[in-house]
Amino acid sequence: MRGRVRALQSNNASQEESMPVHRGKDSDGPYYQWGDSGRKYHYEAGKKQSREAAKRKATKQGQAARASGYKG
């Protein structure tokens, strides 16, 4: 059973890594975004916690999309 749990955790980690979360900057400031058309999660420049929270939100958006059937 433990091997199966590790395999599932490993599979989830590889899916997270393959999700197209990227950083960008627009007139409102720096942001993370999942994909090309996902919501932009802005963060405060120079604030590590703010940046990490924005990245987590963008990653969760990708996870939700995949859970809903997105295959891209």
Secondary structure as the mmCIF struct_conf table of DSSP 4:
data_model
#
loop_
_struct_conf.conf_type_id
_struct_conf.id
_struct_conf.beg_label_comp_id
_struct_conf.beg_label_asym_id
_struct_conf.beg_label_seq_id
_struct_conf.end_label_comp_id
_struct_conf.end_label_asym_id
_struct_conf.end_label_seq_id
HELX_RH_AL_P HELX_RH_AL_P1 ARG A 2 SER A 18
BEND BEND1 MET A 19 MET A 19
STRN STRN1 VAL A 21 ASP A 26
TURN_TY1_P TURN_TY1_P1 SER A 27 ASP A 28
STRN STRN2 GLY A 29 TRP A 34
TURN_TY1_P TURN_TY1_P2 GLY A 35 SER A 37
BEND BEND2 GLY A 38 GLY A 38
HELX_LH_PP_P HELX_LH_PP_P1 ARG A 39 ARG A 39
STRN STRN3 LYS A 40 HIS A 42
TURN_TY1_P TURN_TY1_P3 ALA A 45 GLY A 46
HELX_RH_AL_P HELX_RH_AL_P2 LYS A 48 ALA A 67
TURN_TY1_P TURN_TY1_P4 SER A 68 GLY A 69
#
